[in-house]
């Protein structure tokens, strides 16, 4: 779950944690009960790939509307 510290990310992480292994990713490792919180710079592709290694599904919930190129990101 990339963007796990946001409102939707926290709620989704909490909902999924009882039935799935959840890796919760944010700039600062989120402390969400039942998840593996990791601190990752999502702009660093190698770091993000490492953090998601072994994951079957990824949710990308990072807010990028403040950047001029949010569609390309």
CHARMM-style PDB file with segment names, atoms N, HN, CA, C and O in Angstrom:
ATOM      1  N   UNK     1       0.859  -1.161   0.000  1.00  0.00      PROA
ATOM      2  CA  UNK     1       0.000   0.000   0.000  1.00  0.00      PROA
ATOM      3  C   UNK     1       0.908   1.228   0.000  1.00  0.00      PROA
ATOM      4  O   UNK     1       1.478   1.582   1.032  1.00  0.00      PROA
ATOM      5  N   UNK     2       1.039   1.861  -1.128  1.00  0.00      PROA
ATOM      6  HN  UNK     2       0.576   1.574  -1.966  1.00  0.00      PROA
ATOM      7  CA  UNK     2       1.852   3.067  -1.232  1.00  0.00      PROA
ATOM      8  C   UNK     2       0.940   4.270  -0.976  1.00  0.00      PROA
ATOM      9  O   UNK     2      -0.079   4.443  -1.644  1.00  0.00      PROA
ATOM     10  N   UNK     3       1.316   5.085  -0.014  1.00  0.00      PROA
ATOM     11  HN  UNK     3       2.144   4.945   0.529  1.00  0.00      PROA
ATOM     12  CA  UNK     3       0.456   6.174   0.424  1.00  0.00      PROA
ATOM     13  C   UNK     3      -0.387   5.751   1.613  1.00  0.00      PROA
ATOM     14  O   UNK     3      -1.499   6.242   1.805  1.00  0.00      PROA
ATOM     15  N   UNK     4       0.149   4.840   2.409  1.00  0.00      PROA
ATOM     16  HN  UNK     4       1.053   4.441   2.254  1.00  0.00      PROA
ATOM     17  CA  UNK     4      -0.604   4.246   3.510  1.00  0.00      PROA
ATOM     18  C   UNK     4      -0.885   5.206   4.659  1.00  0.00      PROA
ATOM     19  O   UNK     4      -1.752   4.925   5.487  1.00  0.00      PROA
ATOM     20  N   UNK     5      -0.185   6.317   4.732  1.00  0.00      PROA
ATOM     21  HN  UNK     5       0.520   6.545   4.060  1.00  0.00      PROA
ATOM     22  CA  UNK     5      -0.407   7.224   5.853  1.00  0.00      PROA
ATOM     23  C   UNK     5      -1.583   8.178   5.611  1.00  0.00      PROA
ATOM     24  O   UNK     5      -2.008   8.880   6.529  1.00  0.00      PROA
ATOM     25  N   UNK     6      -2.102   8.206   4.399  1.00  0.00      PROA
ATOM     26  HN  UNK     6      -1.757   7.635   3.654  1.00  0.00      PROA
ATOM     27  CA  UNK     6      -3.253   9.062   4.101  1.00  0.00      PROA
ATOM     28  C   UNK     6      -4.545   8.469   4.620  1.00  0.00      PROA
ATOM     29  O   UNK     6      -4.567   7.340   5.111  1.00  0.00      PROA
ATOM     30  N   UNK     7      -5.620   9.229   4.510  1.00  0.00      PROA
ATOM     31  HN  UNK     7      -5.602  10.145   4.111  1.00  0.00      PROA
ATOM     32  CA  UNK     7      -6.918   8.814   5.035  1.00  0.00      PROA
ATOM     33  C   UNK     7      -7.382   7.485   4.423  1.00  0.00      PROA
ATOM     34  O   UNK     7      -7.736   6.555   5.148  1.00  0.00      PROA
ATOM     35  N   UNK     8      -7.378   7.402   3.101  1.00  0.00      PROA
ATOM     36  HN  UNK     8      -7.091   8.157   2.512  1.00  0.00      PROA
ATOM     37  CA  UNK     8      -7.828   6.181   2.420  1.00  0.00      PROA
ATOM     38  C   UNK     8      -6.834   5.049   2.657  1.00  0.00      PROA
ATOM     39  O   UNK     8      -7.238   3.913   2.908  1.00  0.00      PROA
ATOM     40  N   UNK     9      -5.533   5.349   2.581  1.00  0.00      PROA
ATOM     41  HN  UNK     9      -5.205   6.271   2.378  1.00  0.00      PROA
ATOM     42  CA  UNK     9      -4.514   4.338   2.784  1.00  0.00      PROA
ATOM     43  C   UNK     9      -4.577   3.691   4.152  1.00  0.00      PROA
ATOM     44  O   UNK     9      -4.431   2.474   4.272  1.00  0.00      PROA
ATOM     45  N   UNK    10      -4.793   4.489   5.183  1.00  0.00      PROA
ATOM     46  HN  UNK    10      -4.912   5.478   5.086  1.00  0.00      PROA
ATOM     47  CA  UNK    10      -4.907   3.942   6.543  1.00  0.00      PROA
ATOM     48  C   UNK    10      -6.127   3.042   6.661  1.00  0.00      PROA
ATOM     49  O   UNK    10      -6.042   1.934   7.192  1.00  0.00      PROA
ATOM     50  N   UNK    11      -7.256   3.520   6.166  1.00  0.00      PROA
ATOM     51  HN  UNK    11      -7.325   4.420   5.735  1.00  0.00      PROA
ATOM     52  CA  UNK    11      -8.493   2.740   6.268  1.00  0.00      PROA
ATOM     53  C   UNK    11      -8.381   1.425   5.497  1.00  0.00      PROA
ATOM     54  O   UNK    11      -8.800   0.377   5.989  1.00  0.00      PROA
ATOM     55  N   UNK    12      -7.815   1.480   4.290  1.00  0.00      PROA
ATOM     56  HN  UNK    12      -7.474   2.331   3.891  1.00  0.00      PROA
ATOM     57  CA  UNK    12      -7.675   0.273   3.484  1.00  0.00      PROA
ATOM     58  C   UNK    12      -6.672  -0.692   4.107  1.00  0.00      PROA
ATOM     59  O   UNK    12      -6.897  -1.902   4.109  1.00  0.00      PROA
ATOM     60  N   UNK    13      -5.572  -0.171   4.634  1.00  0.00      PROA
ATOM     61  HN  UNK    13      -5.389   0.813   4.633  1.00  0.00      PROA
ATOM     62  CA  UNK    13      -4.580  -1.016   5.304  1.00  0.00      PROA
ATOM     63  C   UNK    13      -5.196  -1.752   6.485  1.00  0.00      PROA
ATOM     64  O   UNK    13      -4.992  -2.954   6.650  1.00  0.00      PROA
ATOM     65  N   UNK    14      -5.948  -1.029   7.302  1.00  0.00      PROA
ATOM     66  HN  UNK    14      -6.114  -0.052   7.168  1.00  0.00      PROA
ATOM     67  CA  UNK    14      -6.603  -1.645   8.463  1.00  0.00      PROA
ATOM     68  C   UNK    14      -7.628  -2.693   8.044  1.00  0.00      PROA
ATOM     69  O   UNK    14      -7.768  -3.723   8.704  1.00  0.00      PROA
ATOM     70  N   UNK    15      -8.338  -2.439   6.960  1.00  0.00      PROA
ATOM     71  HN  UNK    15      -8.224  -1.603   6.424  1.00  0.00      PROA
ATOM     72  CA  UNK    15      -9.340  -3.393   6.488  1.00  0.00      PROA
ATOM     73  C   UNK    15      -8.698  -4.659   5.919  1.00  0.00      PROA
ATOM     74  O   UNK    15      -9.234  -5.755   6.087  1.00  0.00      PROA
ATOM     75  N   UNK    16      -7.558  -4.516   5.250  1.00  0.00      PROA
ATOM     76  HN  UNK    16      -7.123  -3.626   5.113  1.00  0.00      PROA
ATOM     77  CA  UNK    16      -6.901  -5.664   4.618  1.00  0.00      PROA
ATOM     78  C   UNK    16      -6.007  -6.460   5.566  1.00  0.00      PROA
ATOM     79  O   UNK    16      -5.811  -7.660   5.369  1.00  0.00      PROA
ATOM     80  N   UNK    17      -5.470  -5.811   6.580  1.00  0.00      PROA
ATOM     81  HN  UNK    17      -5.629  -4.836   6.739  1.00  0.00      PROA
ATOM     82  CA  UNK    17      -4.488  -6.452   7.470  1.00  0.00      PROA
ATOM     83  C   UNK    17      -4.977  -7.752   8.117  1.00  0.00      PROA
ATOM     84  O   UNK    17      -4.175  -8.675   8.255  1.00  0.00      PROA
ATOM     85  N   UNK    18      -6.230  -7.876   8.516  1.00  0.00      PROA
ATOM     86  HN  UNK    18      -6.882  -7.126   8.404  1.00  0.00      PROA
ATOM     87  CA  UNK    18      -6.646  -9.144   9.130  1.00  0.00      PROA
ATOM     88  C   UNK    18      -6.674 -10.330   8.172  1.00  0.00      PROA
ATOM     89  O   UNK    18      -6.660 -11.477   8.618  1.00  0.00      PROA
ATOM     90  N   UNK    19      -6.714 -10.076   6.866  1.00  0.00      PROA
ATOM     91  HN  UNK    19      -6.726  -9.144   6.504  1.00  0.00      PROA
ATOM     92  CA  UNK    19      -6.848 -11.182   5.908  1.00  0.00      PROA
ATOM     93  C   UNK    19      -5.688 -11.293   4.917  1.00  0.00      PROA
ATOM     94  O   UNK    19      -5.613 -12.256   4.155  1.00  0.00      PROA
ATOM     95  N   UNK    20      -4.776 -10.299   4.926  1.00  0.00      PROA
ATOM     96  HN  UNK    20      -4.838  -9.517   5.545  1.00  0.00      PROA
ATOM     97  CA  UNK    20      -3.633 -10.304   4.004  1.00  0.00      PROA
ATOM     98  C   UNK    20      -2.401  -9.761   4.716  1.00  0.00      PROA
ATOM     99  O   UNK    20      -2.511  -9.048   5.714  1.00  0.00      PROA
ATOM    100  N   UNK    21      -1.230 -10.105   4.193  1.00  0.00      PROA
ATOM    101  HN  UNK    21      -1.141 -10.684   3.382  1.00  0.00      PROA
ATOM    102  CA  UNK    21       0.006  -9.464   4.646  1.00  0.00      PROA
ATOM    103  C   UNK    21       0.062  -8.112   3.950  1.00  0.00      PROA
ATOM    104  O   UNK    21       0.060  -8.047   2.720  1.00  0.00      PROA
ATOM    105  N   UNK    22       0.111  -7.034   4.723  1.00  0.00      PROA
ATOM    106  HN  UNK    22       0.113  -7.087   5.721  1.00  0.00      PROA
ATOM    107  CA  UNK    22       0.090  -5.690   4.156  1.00  0.00      PROA
ATOM    108  C   UNK    22       1.417  -4.997   4.422  1.00  0.00      PROA
ATOM    109  O   UNK    22       1.860  -4.907   5.567  1.00  0.00      PROA
ATOM    110  N   UNK    23       2.047  -4.509   3.362  1.00  0.00      PROA
ATOM    111  HN  UNK    23       1.687  -4.582   2.432  1.00  0.00      PROA
ATOM    112  CA  UNK    23       3.232  -3.667   3.469  1.00  0.00      PROA
ATOM    113  C   UNK    23       2.730  -2.235   3.306  1.00  0.00      PROA
ATOM    114  O   UNK    23       2.259  -1.848   2.237  1.00  0.00      PROA
ATOM    115  N   UNK    24       2.836  -1.457   4.377  1.00  0.00      PROA
ATOM    116  HN  UNK    24       3.219  -1.772   5.246  1.00  0.00      PROA
ATOM    117  CA  UNK    24       2.347  -0.076   4.382  1.00  0.00      PROA
ATOM    118  C   UNK    24       3.519   0.862   4.132  1.00  0.00      PROA
ATOM    119  O   UNK    24       4.458   0.913   4.926  1.00  0.00      PROA
ATOM    120  N   UNK    25       3.466   1.605   3.031  1.00  0.00      PROA
ATOM    121  HN  UNK    25       2.703   1.563   2.385  1.00  0.00      PROA
ATOM    122  CA  UNK    25       4.578   2.446   2.590  1.00  0.00      PROA
ATOM    123  C   UNK    25       4.180   3.916   2.622  1.00  0.00      PROA
ATOM    124  O   UNK    25       3.092   4.301   2.194  1.00  0.00      PROA
ATOM    125  N   UNK    26       5.102   4.723   3.147  1.00  0.00      PROA
ATOM    126  HN  UNK    26       5.986   4.410   3.495  1.00  0.00      PROA
ATOM    127  CA  UNK    26       4.917   6.167   3.174  1.00  0.00      PROA
ATOM    128  C   UNK    26       6.289   6.814   3.346  1.00  0.00      PROA
ATOM    129  O   UNK    26       7.288   6.114   3.516  1.00  0.00      PROA
ATOM    130  N   UNK    27       6.343   8.151   3.302  1.00  0.00      PROA
ATOM    131  HN  UNK    27       5.532   8.720   3.164  1.00  0.00      PROA
ATOM    132  CA  UNK    27       7.632   8.842   3.508  1.00  0.00      PROA
ATOM    133  C   UNK    27       8.237   8.476   4.851  1.00  0.00      PROA
ATOM    134  O   UNK    27       9.441   8.249   4.961  1.00  0.00      PROA
ATOM    135  N   UNK    28       7.399   8.422   5.859  1.00  0.00      PROA
ATOM    136  HN  UNK    28       6.420   8.607   5.770  1.00  0.00      PROA
ATOM    137  CA  UNK    28       7.810   7.955   7.188  1.00  0.00      PROA
ATOM    138  C   UNK    28       7.041   6.670   7.430  1.00  0.00      PROA
ATOM    139  O   UNK    28       5.831   6.611   7.213  1.00  0.00      PROA
ATOM    140  N   UNK    29       7.750   5.639   7.880  1.00  0.00      PROA
ATOM    141  HN  UNK    29       8.734   5.688   8.056  1.00  0.00      PROA
ATOM    142  CA  UNK    29       7.109   4.336   8.057  1.00  0.00      PROA
ATOM    143  C   UNK    29       5.843   4.474   8.893  1.00  0.00      PROA
ATOM    144  O   UNK    29       5.917   4.863  10.058  1.00  0.00      PROA
ATOM    145  N   UNK    30       4.689   4.163   8.323  1.00  0.00      PROA
ATOM    146  HN  UNK    30       4.630   3.847   7.376  1.00  0.00      PROA
ATOM    147  CA  UNK    30       3.451   4.289   9.074  1.00  0.00      PROA
ATOM    148  C   UNK    30       3.335   3.198  10.132  1.00  0.00      PROA
ATOM    149  O   UNK    30       3.767   2.065   9.924  1.00  0.00      PROA
ATOM    150  N   UNK    31       2.759   3.549  11.241  1.00  0.00      PROA
ATOM    151  HN  UNK    31       2.408   4.470  11.410  1.00  0.00      PROA
ATOM    152  CA  UNK    31       2.544   2.595  12.322  1.00  0.00      PROA
ATOM    153  C   UNK    31       1.058   2.240  12.318  1.00  0.00      PROA
ATOM    154  O   UNK    31       0.265   2.801  13.073  1.00  0.00      PROA
ATOM    155  N   UNK    32       0.705   1.296  11.449  1.00  0.00      PROA
ATOM    156  HN  UNK    32       1.350   0.840  10.835  1.00  0.00      PROA
ATOM    157  CA  UNK    32      -0.671   0.853  11.298  1.00  0.00      PROA
ATOM    158  C   UNK    32      -0.731  -0.583  11.795  1.00  0.00      PROA
ATOM    159  O   UNK    32      -0.006  -1.450  11.307  1.00  0.00      PROA
ATOM    160  N   UNK    33      -1.587  -0.824  12.753  1.00  0.00      PROA
ATOM    161  HN  UNK    33      -2.176  -0.120  13.149  1.00  0.00      PROA
ATOM    162  CA  UNK    33      -1.697  -2.135  13.387  1.00  0.00      PROA
ATOM    163  C   UNK    33      -1.847  -3.261  12.362  1.00  0.00      PROA
ATOM    164  O   UNK    33      -2.685  -3.190  11.462  1.00  0.00      PROA
ATOM    165  N   UNK    34      -1.028  -4.293  12.511  1.00  0.00      PROA
ATOM    166  HN  UNK    34      -0.347  -4.350  13.241  1.00  0.00      PROA
ATOM    167  CA  UNK    34      -1.114  -5.465  11.656  1.00  0.00      PROA
ATOM    168  C   UNK    34      -0.407  -5.350  10.322  1.00  0.00      PROA
ATOM    169  O   UNK    34      -0.513  -6.253   9.491  1.00  0.00      PROA
ATOM    170  N   UNK    35       0.319  -4.248  10.094  1.00  0.00      PROA
ATOM    171  HN  UNK    35       0.404  -3.515  10.769  1.00  0.00      PROA
ATOM    172  CA  UNK    35       1.018  -4.067   8.821  1.00  0.00      PROA
ATOM    173  C   UNK    35       2.517  -3.984   9.036  1.00  0.00      PROA
ATOM    174  O   UNK    35       2.985  -3.781  10.156  1.00  0.00      PROA
ATOM    175  N   UNK    36       3.255  -4.139   7.967  1.00  0.00      PROA
ATOM    176  HN  UNK    36       2.874  -4.304   7.057  1.00  0.00      PROA
ATOM    177  CA  UNK    36       4.706  -3.959   7.946  1.00  0.00      PROA
ATOM    178  C   UNK    36       4.962  -2.565   7.394  1.00  0.00      PROA
ATOM    179  O   UNK    36       4.970  -2.376   6.177  1.00  0.00      PROA
ATOM    180  N   UNK    37       5.174  -1.583   8.271  1.00  0.00      PROA
ATOM    181  HN  UNK    37       5.168  -1.736   9.259  1.00  0.00      PROA
ATOM    182  CA  UNK    37       5.381  -0.204   7.854  1.00  0.00      PROA
ATOM    183  C   UNK    37       6.793   0.032   7.343  1.00  0.00      PROA
ATOM    184  O   UNK    37       7.766  -0.357   7.988  1.00  0.00      PROA
ATOM    185  N   UNK    38       6.902   0.664   6.194  1.00  0.00      PROA
ATOM    186  HN  UNK    38       6.111   0.980   5.670  1.00  0.00      PROA
ATOM    187  CA  UNK    38       8.215   0.939   5.595  1.00  0.00      PROA
ATOM    188  C   UNK    38       8.303   2.385   5.135  1.00  0.00      PROA
ATOM    189  O   UNK    38       7.340   2.941   4.607  1.00  0.00      PROA
ATOM    190  N   UNK    39       9.461   2.983   5.341  1.00  0.00      PROA
ATOM    191  HN  UNK    39      10.243   2.531   5.771  1.00  0.00      PROA
ATOM    192  CA  UNK    39       9.738   4.346   4.898  1.00  0.00      PROA
ATOM    193  C   UNK    39      10.399   4.271   3.526  1.00  0.00      PROA
ATOM    194  O   UNK    39      11.482   3.703   3.382  1.00  0.00      PROA
ATOM    195  N   UNK    40       9.742   4.845   2.518  1.00  0.00      PROA
ATOM    196  HN  UNK    40       8.862   5.306   2.635  1.00  0.00      PROA
ATOM    197  CA  UNK    40      10.233   4.758   1.147  1.00  0.00      PROA
ATOM    198  C   UNK    40       9.972   6.080   0.432  1.00  0.00      PROA
ATOM    199  O   UNK    40       8.905   6.678   0.571  1.00  0.00      PROA
ATOM    200  N   UNK    41      10.962   6.524  -0.332  1.00  0.00      PROA
ATOM    201  HN  UNK    41      11.829   6.039  -0.445  1.00  0.00      PROA
ATOM    202  CA  UNK    41      10.789   7.678  -1.216  1.00  0.00      PROA
ATOM    203  C   UNK    41      10.217   7.141  -2.518  1.00  0.00      PROA
ATOM    204  O   UNK    41      10.927   6.485  -3.281  1.00  0.00      PROA
ATOM    205  N   UNK    42       8.945   7.410  -2.783  1.00  0.00      PROA
ATOM    206  HN  UNK    42       8.368   7.943  -2.164  1.00  0.00      PROA
ATOM    207  CA  UNK    42       8.304   6.833  -3.971  1.00  0.00      PROA
ATOM    208  C   UNK    42       8.867   7.387  -5.272  1.00  0.00      PROA
ATOM    209  O   UNK    42       8.615   6.821  -6.336  1.00  0.00      PROA
ATOM    210  N   UNK    43       9.621   8.475  -5.213  1.00  0.00      PROA
ATOM    211  HN  UNK    43       9.826   8.935  -4.348  1.00  0.00      PROA
ATOM    212  CA  UNK    43      10.269   9.007  -6.414  1.00  0.00      PROA
ATOM    213  C   UNK    43      11.523   8.222  -6.763  1.00  0.00      PROA
ATOM    214  O   UNK    43      12.075   8.390  -7.851  1.00  0.00      PROA
ATOM    215  N   UNK    44      11.979   7.373  -5.860  1.00  0.00      PROA
ATOM    216  HN  UNK    44      11.531   7.237  -4.976  1.00  0.00      PROA
ATOM    217  CA  UNK    44      13.155   6.534  -6.084  1.00  0.00      PROA
ATOM    218  C   UNK    44      12.669   5.157  -6.531  1.00  0.00      PROA
ATOM    219  O   UNK    44      12.280   4.331  -5.707  1.00  0.00      PROA
ATOM    220  N   UNK    45      12.695   4.919  -7.831  1.00  0.00      PROA
ATOM    221  HN  UNK    45      13.012   5.591  -8.501  1.00  0.00      PROA
ATOM    222  CA  UNK    45      12.138   3.693  -8.401  1.00  0.00      PROA
ATOM    223  C   UNK    45      12.774   2.438  -7.815  1.00  0.00      PROA
ATOM    224  O   UNK    45      12.072   1.459  -7.560  1.00  0.00      PROA
ATOM    225  N   UNK    46      14.080   2.445  -7.598  1.00  0.00      PROA
ATOM    226  HN  UNK    46      14.650   3.240  -7.805  1.00  0.00      PROA
ATOM    227  CA  UNK    46      14.757   1.261  -7.059  1.00  0.00      PROA
ATOM    228  C   UNK    46      14.298   0.976  -5.638  1.00  0.00      PROA
ATOM    229  O   UNK    46      14.051  -0.178  -5.289  1.00  0.00      PROA
ATOM    230  N   UNK    47      14.181   2.014  -4.812  1.00  0.00      PROA
ATOM    231  HN  UNK    47      14.382   2.951  -5.096  1.00  0.00      PROA
ATOM    232  CA  UNK    47      13.693   1.841  -3.441  1.00  0.00      PROA
ATOM    233  C   UNK    47      12.270   1.294  -3.431  1.00  0.00      PROA
ATOM    234  O   UNK    47      11.942   0.402  -2.649  1.00  0.00      PROA
ATOM    235  N   UNK    48      11.440   1.831  -4.299  1.00  0.00      PROA
ATOM    236  HN  UNK    48      11.706   2.556  -4.935  1.00  0.00      PROA
ATOM    237  CA  UNK    48      10.055   1.395  -4.358  1.00  0.00      PROA
ATOM    238  C   UNK    48       9.965  -0.058  -4.818  1.00  0.00      PROA
ATOM    239  O   UNK    48       9.183  -0.833  -4.267  1.00  0.00      PROA
ATOM    240  N   UNK    49      10.752  -0.429  -5.813  1.00  0.00      PROA
ATOM    241  HN  UNK    49      11.388   0.201  -6.260  1.00  0.00      PROA
ATOM    242  CA  UNK    49      10.765  -1.819  -6.276  1.00  0.00      PROA
ATOM    243  C   UNK    49      11.209  -2.754  -5.161  1.00  0.00      PROA
ATOM    244  O   UNK    49      10.623  -3.820  -4.974  1.00  0.00      PROA
ATOM    245  N   UNK    50      12.246  -2.360  -4.414  1.00  0.00      PROA
ATOM    246  HN  UNK    50      12.722  -1.493  -4.566  1.00  0.00      PROA
ATOM    247  CA  UNK    50      12.726  -3.182  -3.294  1.00  0.00      PROA
ATOM    248  C   UNK    50      11.640  -3.355  -2.241  1.00  0.00      PROA
ATOM    249  O   UNK    50      11.432  -4.458  -1.735  1.00  0.00      PROA
ATOM    250  N   UNK    51      10.953  -2.275  -1.913  1.00  0.00      PROA
ATOM    251  HN  UNK    51      11.121  -1.379  -2.325  1.00  0.00      PROA
ATOM    252  CA  UNK    51       9.920  -2.318  -0.879  1.00  0.00      PROA
ATOM    253  C   UNK    51       8.746  -3.197  -1.295  1.00  0.00      PROA
ATOM    254  O   UNK    51       8.093  -3.804  -0.447  1.00  0.00      PROA
ATOM    255  N   UNK    52       8.475  -3.266  -2.600  1.00  0.00      PROA
ATOM    256  HN  UNK    52       9.006  -2.773  -3.289  1.00  0.00      PROA
ATOM    257  CA  UNK    52       7.338  -4.041  -3.095  1.00  0.00      PROA
ATOM    258  C   UNK    52       7.712  -5.452  -3.542  1.00  0.00      PROA
ATOM    259  O   UNK    52       6.854  -6.200  -4.011  1.00  0.00      PROA
ATOM    260  N   UNK    53       8.970  -5.817  -3.403  1.00  0.00      PROA
ATOM    261  HN  UNK    53       9.667  -5.210  -3.022  1.00  0.00      PROA
ATOM    262  CA  UNK    53       9.403  -7.156  -3.815  1.00  0.00      PROA
ATOM    263  C   UNK    53       8.577  -8.216  -3.095  1.00  0.00      PROA
ATOM    264  O   UNK    53       8.440  -8.186  -1.873  1.00  0.00      PROA
ATOM    265  N   UNK    54       8.037  -9.141  -3.858  1.00  0.00      PROA
ATOM    266  HN  UNK    54       8.149  -9.166  -4.851  1.00  0.00      PROA
ATOM    267  CA  UNK    54       7.238 -10.223  -3.287  1.00  0.00      PROA
ATOM    268  C   UNK    54       5.760  -9.904  -3.151  1.00  0.00      PROA
ATOM    269  O   UNK    54       4.967 -10.783  -2.813  1.00  0.00      PROA
ATOM    270  N   UNK    55       5.382  -8.675  -3.407  1.00  0.00      PROA
ATOM    271  HN  UNK    55       6.026  -7.961  -3.682  1.00  0.00      PROA
ATOM    272  CA  UNK    55       3.967  -8.296  -3.311  1.00  0.00      PROA
ATOM    273  C   UNK    55       3.231  -8.723  -4.579  1.00  0.00      PROA
ATOM    274  O   UNK    55       3.736  -8.549  -5.688  1.00  0.00      PROA
ATOM    275  N   UNK    56       2.047  -9.275  -4.407  1.00  0.00      PROA
ATOM    276  HN  UNK    56       1.637  -9.416  -3.506  1.00  0.00      PROA
ATOM    277  CA  UNK    56       1.244  -9.697  -5.547  1.00  0.00      PROA
ATOM    278  C   UNK    56       0.368  -8.563  -6.073  1.00  0.00      PROA
ATOM    279  O   UNK    56       0.046  -8.527  -7.261  1.00  0.00      PROA
ATOM    280  N   UNK    57      -0.016  -7.644  -5.200  1.00  0.00      PROA
ATOM    281  HN  UNK    57       0.246  -7.673  -4.235  1.00  0.00      PROA
ATOM    282  CA  UNK    57      -0.910  -6.532  -5.557  1.00  0.00      PROA
ATOM    283  C   UNK    57      -0.379  -5.276  -4.897  1.00  0.00      PROA
ATOM    284  O   UNK    57       0.086  -5.315  -3.758  1.00  0.00      PROA
ATOM    285  N   UNK    58      -0.449  -4.157  -5.612  1.00  0.00      PROA
ATOM    286  HN  UNK    58      -0.827  -4.126  -6.537  1.00  0.00      PROA
ATOM    287  CA  UNK    58      -0.030  -2.877  -5.037  1.00  0.00      PROA
ATOM    288  C   UNK    58      -1.119  -1.836  -5.257  1.00  0.00      PROA
ATOM    289  O   UNK    58      -1.702  -1.742  -6.337  1.00  0.00      PROA
ATOM    290  N   UNK    59      -1.379  -1.066  -4.227  1.00  0.00      PROA
ATOM    291  HN  UNK    59      -0.906  -1.142  -3.349  1.00  0.00      PROA
ATOM    292  CA  UNK    59      -2.299   0.068  -4.309  1.00  0.00      PROA
ATOM    293  C   UNK    59      -1.447   1.330  -4.238  1.00  0.00      PROA
ATOM    294  O   UNK    59      -0.674   1.495  -3.294  1.00  0.00      PROA
ATOM    295  N   UNK    60      -1.571   2.215  -5.207  1.00  0.00      PROA
ATOM    296  HN  UNK    60      -2.199   2.082  -5.974  1.00  0.00      PROA
ATOM    297  CA  UNK    60      -0.801   3.455  -5.264  1.00  0.00      PROA
ATOM    298  C   UNK    60      -1.741   4.608  -4.956  1.00  0.00      PROA
ATOM    299  O   UNK    60      -2.525   5.031  -5.806  1.00  0.00      PROA
ATOM    300  N   UNK    61      -1.654   5.112  -3.730  1.00  0.00      PROA
ATOM    301  HN  UNK    61      -1.018   4.769  -3.040  1.00  0.00      PROA
ATOM    302  CA  UNK    61      -2.571   6.143  -3.254  1.00  0.00      PROA
ATOM    303  C   UNK    61      -1.842   7.438  -2.924  1.00  0.00      PROA
ATOM    304  O   UNK    61      -2.230   8.158  -2.004  1.00  0.00      PROA
ATOM    305  N   UNK    62      -0.793   7.731  -3.670  1.00  0.00      PROA
ATOM    306  HN  UNK    62      -0.478   7.147  -4.417  1.00  0.00      PROA
ATOM    307  CA  UNK    62       0.008   8.933  -3.411  1.00  0.00      PROA
ATOM    308  C   UNK    62      -0.646  10.124  -4.096  1.00  0.00      PROA
ATOM    309  O   UNK    62      -0.962  10.077  -5.285  1.00  0.00      PROA
ATOM    310  N   UNK    63      -0.842  11.170  -3.344  1.00  0.00      PROA
ATOM    311  HN  UNK    63      -0.586  11.208  -2.379  1.00  0.00      PROA
ATOM    312  CA  UNK    63      -1.453  12.393  -3.863  1.00  0.00      PROA
ATOM    313  C   UNK    63      -0.395  13.162  -4.647  1.00  0.00      PROA
ATOM    314  O   UNK    63       0.615  13.573  -4.077  1.00  0.00      PROA
ATOM    315  N   UNK    64      -0.613  13.359  -5.936  1.00  0.00      PROA
ATOM    316  HN  UNK    64      -1.434  13.024  -6.399  1.00  0.00      PROA
ATOM    317  CA  UNK    64       0.359  14.047  -6.787  1.00  0.00      PROA
ATOM    318  C   UNK    64      -0.238  15.257  -7.489  1.00  0.00      PROA
ATOM    319  O   UNK    64       0.391  15.807  -8.393  1.00  0.00      PROA
ATOM    320  N   UNK    65      -1.410  15.680  -7.106  1.00  0.00      PROA
ATOM    321  HN  UNK    65      -1.921  15.233  -6.371  1.00  0.00      PROA
ATOM    322  CA  UNK    65      -2.067  16.763  -7.827  1.00  0.00      PROA
ATOM    323  C   UNK    65      -1.351  18.096  -7.687  1.00  0.00      PROA
ATOM    324  O   UNK    65      -1.561  18.984  -8.513  1.00  0.00      PROA
ATOM    325  N   UNK    66      -0.517  18.267  -6.674  1.00  0.00      PROA
ATOM    326  HN  UNK    66      -0.347  17.546  -6.003  1.00  0.00      PROA
ATOM    327  CA  UNK    66       0.211  19.509  -6.469  1.00  0.00      PROA
ATOM    328  C   UNK    66       1.355  19.701  -7.447  1.00  0.00      PROA
ATOM    329  O   UNK    66       1.907  20.796  -7.554  1.00  0.00      PROA
ATOM    330  N   UNK    67       1.717  18.639  -8.163  1.00  0.00      PROA
ATOM    331  HN  UNK    67       1.269  17.749  -8.077  1.00  0.00      PROA
ATOM    332  CA  UNK    67       2.798  18.736  -9.147  1.00  0.00      PROA
ATOM    333  C   UNK    67       2.195  19.038 -10.513  1.00  0.00      PROA
ATOM    334  O   UNK    67       1.070  18.632 -10.806  1.00  0.00      PROA
ATOM    335  N   UNK    68       2.925  19.731 -11.321  1.00  0.00      PROA
ATOM    336  HN  UNK    68       3.839  20.060 -11.082  1.00  0.00      PROA
ATOM    337  CA  UNK    68       2.428  20.088 -12.642  1.00  0.00      PROA
ATOM    338  C   UNK    68       2.293  18.910 -13.576  1.00  0.00      PROA
ATOM    339  O   UNK    68       1.538  18.973 -14.546  1.00  0.00      PROA
ATOM    340  N   UNK    69       3.007  17.843 -13.304  1.00  0.00      PROA
ATOM    341  HN  UNK    69       3.620  17.792 -12.516  1.00  0.00      PROA
ATOM    342  CA  UNK    69       2.998  16.686 -14.206  1.00  0.00      PROA
ATOM    343  C   UNK    69       2.368  15.467 -13.559  1.00  0.00      PROA
ATOM    344  O   UNK    69       2.829  14.349 -13.791  1.00  0.00      PROA
ATOM    345  N   UNK    70       1.317  15.648 -12.745  1.00  0.00      PROA
ATOM    346  HN  UNK    70       0.943  16.556 -12.557  1.00  0.00      PROA
ATOM    347  CA  UNK    70       0.767  14.535 -11.996  1.00  0.00      PROA
ATOM    348  C   UNK    70       0.283  13.399 -12.877  1.00  0.00      PROA
ATOM    349  O   UNK    70       0.320  12.245 -12.450  1.00  0.00      PROA
ATOM    350  N   UNK    71      -0.162  13.677 -14.068  1.00  0.00      PROA
ATOM    351  HN  UNK    71      -0.192  14.614 -14.415  1.00  0.00      PROA
ATOM    352  CA  UNK    71      -0.625  12.595 -14.967  1.00  0.00      PROA
ATOM    353  C   UNK    71       0.539  11.712 -15.394  1.00  0.00      PROA
ATOM    354  O   UNK    71       0.395  10.491 -15.440  1.00  0.00      PROA
ATOM    355  N   UNK    72       1.678  12.294 -15.704  1.00  0.00      PROA
ATOM    356  HN  UNK    72       1.796  13.287 -15.667  1.00  0.00      PROA
ATOM    357  CA  UNK    72       2.821  11.500 -16.135  1.00  0.00      PROA
ATOM    358  C   UNK    72       3.466  10.749 -14.974  1.00  0.00      PROA
ATOM    359  O   UNK    72       4.072   9.697 -15.180  1.00  0.00      PROA
ATOM    360  N   UNK    73       3.343  11.277 -13.756  1.00  0.00      PROA
ATOM    361  HN  UNK    73       2.851  12.131 -13.589  1.00  0.00      PROA
ATOM    362  CA  UNK    73       3.878  10.577 -12.593  1.00  0.00      PROA
ATOM    363  C   UNK    73       3.103   9.318 -12.368  1.00  0.00      PROA
ATOM    364  OT1 UNK    73       3.393   8.574 -11.432  1.00  0.00      PROA
TER     365      UNK     73
END
